[in-house]
Amino acid sequence: KSFWLDAGLHEVRNYLSDLILEMVENYDVDGINLDYIRYPGKNFEDDFSFQVHGKGLPRDEFRRKNINSLVKEIYDKVKSLRPEIKVGASPIGVYRKLKGMISWESYSDLYQDSYGWLKEKIVDYLSPQIYWALDENPKFDILAKDWIENSNGRNIILGIGAFKDNVKPQINDLINLSRKLKSSGVAFFRYENIKDYNFNLFDYKTFPTEMPWLINKYPPQPFNLSFKKNDDDKLFTLFWDLEKNSNADSVEYFSIYNLPKINSKTNEENLFDVIP
């Protein structure tokens, strides 16, 4: 059994958005990812909220409006406090069934208007749960293309169902497809299913795709880089300084690059390590 809060009630939407705001205020999180941001299905007891707040809308539209309002309220509250935080969601993988598809439809069955969230710019990214293989119904490649075509300039990170026996052998093919479609990356559900997987398609450490519309707060750059050789000629120690009286405590990690030339780029190919 599971218990669901009725998103048709203002009190519920305020409660959930305030709960997330408390996390943002008190913890150094990089982002918020929303899961189960939907109704459980058509069979849901919301007569009270519909009678009080429906205002003549068909019930389906009323429910979609409630979820849209909840996503927007969460996004606006988070951004008002920390605009650099990424806010996204993991919606069901089928927005609306394309020709010949057999599946749940998130728009009409679960009231997730996730394409609408992208259009209204109330998410920074979506990671749709496209947990099917290339050779089943619905097909991963068709869904992936449809999500990316409807991204409206936001990031689409393709969700891969690595927990499924028929999907896991296709991981390399799915990664290559995501690159061909120019997605913003892939996400695997779940870590337990890939922790021992031999990934051979990632030559370098990878970074999340940039979101240029975010207001990024960068800490001051280090300076006075120097080094000292240790007793063992193969080892040396690096030193650097940070600005005094600056927000130095915002620095959490340092990236160390091994550049073959003085004018080489500080990109993932030359990234040596990331240290606390």
Sequence and secondary structure as in RCSB ss.txt:
>XXXX:A:sequence
KSFWLDAGLHEVRNYLSDLILEMVENYDVDGINLDYIRYPGKNFEDDFSFQVHGKGLPRDEFRRKNINSLVKEIY
DKVKSLRPEIKVGASPIGVYRKLKGMISWESYSDLYQDSYGWLKEKIVDYLSPQIYWALDENPKFDILAKDWIEN
SNGRNIILGIGAFKDNVKPQINDLINLSRKLKSSGVAFFRYENIKDYNFNLFDYKTFPTEMPWLINKYPPQPFNL
SFKKNDDDKLFTLFWDLEKNSNADSVEYFSIYNLPKINSKTNEENLFDVIP
>XXXX:A:secstr
      TTSHHHHHHHHHHHHHHHHHS  SEEEE S S S S    HHHHHHH TT  HHHHHHHHHHHHHHHHH
HHHHHH TTSEEEE  BS SS  TT  S  HHHHS   HHHHHHHT  SEE  EE   TTSSS HHHHHHHHHHT
 TTSEE EEE TTSTTTGGGHHHHHHHHHHTT S EEES GGGTTT    S  S       TTS        EEE
EEEE SSTT EEEEEE  TTS GGG   EEEE  SSTT   SGGGEEEEE 
